[in-house]
């Protein structure tokens, strides 16, 4: 695991997750995490769903089913109050299909040496597992709990991953690009939006891995690294499901969106 590359595995392993957390590899790819029948049925339900909202201030627009800590950074109480209903909404949208989050948690739990659970604040659960839809791409950014949530439980993590499970992916565009450039405070002087749209010239000489997601695949990467999603001409061609994963000082993993 000395080369900075994407590992393709049949399942998550503790060794691979540890290497990813140490930024020794660029990503882990698990093909066919969701079978064709399940992902087609879920994509159909999601495309017919009227519950899509859009990230505030995101340019280009990015649809979502679920809530994000990013949009609630100024009100932890509002986020925690909305978390349970957001989880219920996801289950309702997909019914009678099963909620995919427990299967993802189980996959991490089977691989990890510590506890795996959704993050909580004084016994109140965070929301984890957001669906996203859009072909406009996502500008270069980084996700890092201690920066994103001062005063929140996620401030205390020591490393962070993100996972995305792809229900549909475009034939052209939509690639995930991950740079070997962990977030540092100086990057914010080069952000065109809050924690987002960093000047691309900063990463010209950084190692990078570009991955075209395959339907049914799960990709896990170190979200503290700068990363982006390339644009696609079809706005409905990319439906993904994902969350963040934080490693704690106690050796546990906590999930949130």
Secondary structure, DSSP 4 states (H G I P E B T S, - for coil): --S--EEE-SS--HHHHHHHHTTSSSEEEETTSS-HHHHHHHHHHHHT-TT-EE-TT-SS--EEES--TGGGTT-HHHHHHHHHHHHHHHHHHHTTSPPSHHHHHHHHHHH-SS-EEE-EETTEEPP--EEEE-SS-EEEE---HHHH-TTSGGGG-SEEEEEEEEEE--SSS--EEEEEEE--GGGGGGEEETTEEE-GGGGTTS-EEEE---TT-EEEEETTEEEEE---S-TTS-EEEEEEEEE-TTS-EEEE-
